[in-house]
């Protein structure tokens, strides 16, 4: 076999191998992009569901806080407080109002609340529990603010990954297309030269 035929055969094999490499590279790129897009879509769905749940909890909390604030505004007199307190804080014995005798310099008698001794421990425990809840709430609010920042960063990162998976910016896509065009032109030139 003459050397010229070996050169043509080598050119054909090189063009074929180049075409195979381009094809497998393109197929792997498409598969990776598809996998990334499906993973990002699932993550986007999870983030949207979490945002919806968080929004619902925030709305429910706002409604509960409004109800509690309304109760706070409407219950103002000692008699109302004594009447409504057992529904808010269960105590072993009811607190009672007792009228104190009028003082000489004060014409109206004053009411005093009598707290039974067995109510002191539940009242004390309630105040400690309230302080505990306030400490947990402030920590939870700080954690929530941090989680929101993380979610924002992850959303931004996901959006960037989607943009990259689609080929990046317009200039990046044009550059990539030009590269493939040049590779195809080179493969075509090699094939054409081998055919002559």
Buried (B, 14 or more C-beta within 10 A) or exposed (E): EEEEEEEBEEBBEBBBEBBEEBEEEEEEEEEEBEEBBEEBEEBBEEBEEEEEEBEEEEEEEEEEEEEEEEEEEEBEEEEEBBEEBEEEEEBEEEBEBEEEEEEEEEEEEEBEEEBEEEBEEBEEEBEEEEEEEEEEEEEEEEEEEEEEEEBEEEBEEBEEBBEEBEBBEEEEEEEEEEEEEEBEEEBEEBBEEBEE
